[in-house]
Amino acid sequence: MGKIIAVANQKGGVGKTTTSINLAACLAENKKKVLAIDMDPQGNLSSGLGIEKSNTEKTIYNLMIGEMTVEEVIHKSVMDNLDVIPSTVNLSAAEIELIGIKDKEFIVKKEVEKIKDHYDYVIIDCPPSLNMLTVNAMTTADSVLVPIQCEYYALEGLSQLIYTVELVKERLNPALEIEGIVFTMYDARTNLSLQVVENVKENLNQTIYQTIIPRNIRLAEAPSYGMPINQYDPRSAGAESYRKLADEVIKHNTDQ
């Protein structure tokens, strides 16, 4: 049965989409069958996995407004073992179009239920805000993975996200858990990165992944080539880190 993980942080620029793309790709490299769902109207996960957004008419938007079924919007074998449901800027209109629709928080969940058993992992990239799209992702997910940038304001907004997860759990999805926190954009040359990691560990009673994703120029370049880091530069520090994170996620979910 597929494990569904939403990657969320309402703060932008924390490596959320980078984590979604590369975790999905490294799980697929690990012979796991993976579906990546782009719930962000910016569509960066889609383009980062090589999907030409301007040419695609089968997206999560078409699914949400009831034009297409989940099977119709899946782009098969974008990479070995990796399928994608892409997104385009149209998705930003879905929130308005769905006003007044009954059970609109569960649209994605109902569709993903039909196909989740075909996958080992479903990774959902959430938008950097706490809106109806994020709520749809959280009602669908079993758990939420939270990337945190190693910078001074890292903890700002995190309590709000944890509160949102608790609220969704209480009212909409009793099974929802926080998968864990992963540190991104770690710069070993600064004391600040180290202090942020220590500060979060002291202040948060959450699972914290041991893998820390470094600041890495190759990681930043990869999306512009439409490739995950394990294909763009398989030997880079970024690729190694995301492979380790994928191993940890697999181990964490096997041990439960």
C-alpha positions as CSV (number, residue, x, y, z in Angstrom):
1,M,0.0,0.0,0.0
2,G,1.4,3.4,-1.0
3,K,2.7,5.8,1.7
4,I,1.6,9.3,0.9
5,I,3.9,12.1,2.0
6,A,3.1,15.8,1.6
7,V,6.1,18.1,1.5
8,A,5.0,21.4,3.1
9,N,6.2,24.7,4.5
10,Q,4.2,27.9,4.0
11,K,7.5,29.8,4.0
12,G,8.9,30.0,0.4
13,G,12.5,29.4,-0.6
14,V,13.2,26.6,1.9
15,G,13.9,23.9,-0.6
16,K,10.4,22.4,-0.6
17,T,10.1,21.7,-4.3
18,T,13.8,20.7,-4.5
19,T,13.2,18.2,-1.8
20,S,10.0,16.9,-3.5
21,I,11.7,16.4,-6.8
22,N,14.9,14.8,-5.5
23,L,13.3,12.6,-2.8
24,A,10.8,11.3,-5.4
25,A,13.7,10.7,-7.9
26,C,15.9,9.0,-5.3
27,L,13.1,6.8,-4.1
28,A,12.5,5.8,-7.7
29,E,16.2,5.1,-8.2
30,N,15.9,2.8,-5.1
31,K,13.5,0.6,-7.2
32,K,10.4,2.1,-5.4
33,K,7.4,2.9,-7.6
34,V,6.7,6.6,-7.1
35,L,4.0,9.1,-8.0
36,A,4.9,12.8,-7.6
37,I,2.0,15.2,-7.5
38,D,2.5,18.9,-8.1
39,M,0.0,20.9,-6.1
40,D,1.8,24.2,-6.5
41,P,0.4,26.5,-9.3
42,Q,4.0,27.6,-10.0
43,G,4.5,24.1,-11.4
44,N,8.2,23.9,-10.5
45,L,8.1,20.2,-9.6
46,S,6.7,19.5,-13.1
47,S,9.3,21.4,-15.0
48,G,12.0,20.1,-12.6
49,L,11.1,16.6,-13.7
50,G,11.2,17.5,-17.4
51,I,7.5,18.1,-18.1
52,E,6.9,20.9,-20.6
53,K,4.2,22.9,-18.8
54,S,3.2,24.9,-21.9
55,N,2.4,21.6,-23.7
56,T,0.5,19.8,-21.1
57,E,-3.3,19.8,-20.9
58,K,-3.6,17.0,-18.4
59,T,-2.9,18.4,-14.9
60,I,-4.0,18.3,-11.3
61,Y,-6.3,21.3,-12.1
62,N,-8.3,19.2,-14.6
63,L,-8.6,16.5,-11.9
64,M,-9.8,19.0,-9.3
65,I,-12.5,20.6,-11.4
66,G,-13.8,17.2,-12.4
67,E,-12.8,17.4,-16.1
68,M,-10.5,14.3,-15.9
69,T,-10.0,11.2,-13.8
70,V,-6.8,10.5,-11.9
71,E,-5.7,7.9,-14.5
72,E,-6.0,10.5,-17.3
73,V,-3.8,13.1,-15.7
74,I,-0.9,10.8,-14.7
75,H,2.2,11.2,-16.9
76,K,3.7,7.8,-17.0
77,S,7.4,6.9,-16.7
78,V,8.8,10.4,-16.6
79,M,11.8,8.4,-15.3
80,D,12.1,4.8,-14.4
81,N,9.6,4.0,-11.6
82,L,8.5,7.6,-11.5
83,D,5.1,9.0,-12.7
84,V,4.0,12.6,-12.3
85,I,0.7,14.5,-12.0
86,P,1.8,18.0,-13.2
87,S,0.5,21.4,-12.4
88,T,0.3,24.7,-14.3
89,V,-0.7,28.3,-13.3
90,N,-4.4,27.3,-14.0
91,L,-4.4,25.6,-10.6
92,S,-4.4,29.0,-8.9
93,A,-8.0,29.5,-10.2
94,A,-9.2,26.2,-8.7
95,E,-9.7,27.7,-5.3
96,I,-12.3,30.2,-6.6
97,E,-13.9,27.7,-9.0
98,L,-14.5,25.3,-6.1
99,I,-16.3,27.7,-3.8
100,G,-19.5,26.1,-2.7
101,I,-18.5,22.7,-3.8
102,K,-19.3,20.0,-1.2
103,D,-16.3,18.2,0.3
104,K,-13.9,20.2,-1.7
105,E,-11.1,19.5,0.8
106,F,-11.3,15.8,-0.2
107,I,-11.2,16.0,-4.0
108,V,-7.6,14.9,-4.4
109,K,-7.9,12.3,-1.7
110,K,-10.9,10.6,-3.3
111,E,-9.0,10.3,-6.6
112,V,-5.6,9.3,-5.2
113,E,-7.3,6.5,-3.2
114,K,-8.1,4.8,-6.4
115,I,-4.5,4.4,-7.5
116,K,-2.3,4.6,-4.4
117,D,-1.9,0.9,-4.2
118,H,0.0,1.0,-7.5
119,Y,2.8,2.9,-5.8
120,D,5.2,2.5,-2.9
121,Y,5.3,6.2,-2.4
122,V,3.2,9.3,-3.4
123,I,5.1,12.6,-2.9
124,I,2.9,15.7,-2.9
125,D,4.6,19.1,-3.4
126,C,2.5,21.7,-1.6
127,P,2.3,25.5,-2.4
128,P,4.1,27.8,-0.1
129,S,0.9,28.9,1.6
130,L,-1.8,27.4,3.8
131,N,-4.7,27.4,1.4
132,M,-7.3,25.0,0.0
133,L,-4.6,23.3,-2.2
134,T,-2.5,22.6,0.9
135,V,-5.5,21.3,2.8
136,N,-6.3,19.0,-0.1
137,A,-2.7,17.7,0.0
138,M,-2.9,17.2,3.8
139,T,-6.3,15.3,3.7
140,T,-4.7,13.0,1.1
141,A,-1.4,12.4,2.9
142,D,-0.5,10.0,5.6
143,S,2.3,12.3,6.8
144,V,3.9,15.7,6.3
145,L,7.6,16.2,5.6
146,V,8.8,19.7,6.6
147,P,11.9,21.1,5.0
148,I,13.5,23.9,7.0
149,Q,16.2,26.2,5.7
150,C,19.2,26.7,8.0
151,E,18.8,30.4,8.5
152,Y,17.9,32.8,11.3
153,Y,14.1,32.8,10.6
154,A,13.8,29.1,10.3
155,L,11.5,28.6,13.2
156,E,9.3,31.5,12.2
157,G,6.1,30.1,10.6
158,L,7.0,26.5,11.7
159,S,4.7,26.7,14.7
160,Q,1.9,27.9,12.4
161,L,2.5,24.9,10.0
162,I,2.5,22.4,13.0
163,Y,-0.8,24.1,14.2
164,T,-2.3,23.6,10.7
165,V,-1.3,20.0,10.6
166,E,-2.9,19.5,14.1
167,L,-6.1,21.3,12.9
168,V,-6.3,19.1,9.7
169,K,-5.7,16.0,11.9
170,E,-8.4,17.0,14.3
171,R,-11.1,18.0,11.8
172,L,-10.4,16.3,8.4
173,N,-7.7,13.6,8.6
174,P,-7.3,11.8,11.9
175,A,-4.5,9.7,10.5
176,L,-2.2,12.6,9.6
177,E,1.2,12.7,11.3
178,I,4.3,14.8,10.9
179,E,6.8,12.6,9.0
180,G,9.7,14.6,10.2
181,I,11.8,17.7,9.6
182,V,14.7,17.9,7.1
183,F,17.3,20.7,7.2
184,T,18.1,22.2,3.8
185,M,20.6,24.7,2.5
186,Y,23.1,23.9,5.2
187,D,26.3,25.9,4.9
188,A,29.1,24.2,6.9
189,R,31.2,27.5,6.7
190,T,28.8,29.4,9.0
191,N,28.1,29.0,12.7
192,L,24.6,30.1,12.0
193,S,23.6,26.9,10.2
194,L,24.9,24.9,13.1
195,Q,23.0,27.1,15.6
196,V,19.8,26.8,13.7
197,V,20.0,23.0,13.7
198,E,20.7,22.9,17.5
199,N,18.0,25.4,18.2
200,V,15.3,23.4,16.3
201,K,16.4,20.2,17.9
202,E,16.1,21.8,21.4
203,N,12.7,23.4,20.7
204,L,10.8,20.9,18.7
205,N,9.4,17.6,19.8
206,Q,9.4,16.2,16.3
207,T,11.3,13.5,14.3
208,I,14.3,15.2,12.8
209,Y,16.0,13.5,9.9
210,Q,19.7,12.9,10.3
211,T,20.4,13.7,6.7
212,I,21.1,17.4,6.2
213,I,20.9,18.8,2.7
214,P,23.9,21.2,1.9
215,R,23.9,24.4,-0.1
216,N,25.0,23.0,-3.5
217,I,25.3,24.8,-6.8
218,R,24.5,21.7,-8.8
219,L,21.2,21.3,-6.9
220,A,20.3,24.8,-7.9
221,E,21.2,24.2,-11.5
222,A,19.5,20.9,-12.0
223,P,15.8,22.1,-12.4
224,S,16.7,24.4,-15.3
225,Y,17.7,21.3,-17.2
226,G,14.5,19.5,-16.2
227,M,16.4,16.8,-14.3
228,P,16.6,15.7,-10.7
229,I,20.1,15.9,-9.1
230,N,20.7,12.1,-9.2
231,Q,20.5,12.4,-13.0
232,Y,22.0,15.8,-13.5
233,D,25.1,15.2,-11.4
234,P,25.0,11.8,-9.7
235,R,28.2,12.3,-7.8
236,S,27.5,15.7,-6.4
237,A,27.1,16.4,-2.6
238,G,23.4,17.2,-3.3
239,A,22.7,13.8,-5.0
240,E,24.4,11.9,-2.2
241,S,22.4,13.8,0.4
242,Y,19.0,13.1,-1.2
243,R,20.0,9.5,-1.7
244,K,20.6,9.3,2.1
245,L,17.3,11.1,2.8
246,A,15.5,8.5,0.6
247,D,17.2,5.7,2.5
248,E,16.1,7.3,5.8
249,V,12.5,7.7,4.6
250,I,12.4,4.1,3.5
251,K,13.9,2.9,6.8
252,H,11.6,5.1,8.8
253,N,8.5,3.7,7.0
254,T,9.7,0.1,7.1
255,D,10.3,0.3,10.9
256,Q,6.8,1.6,11.7
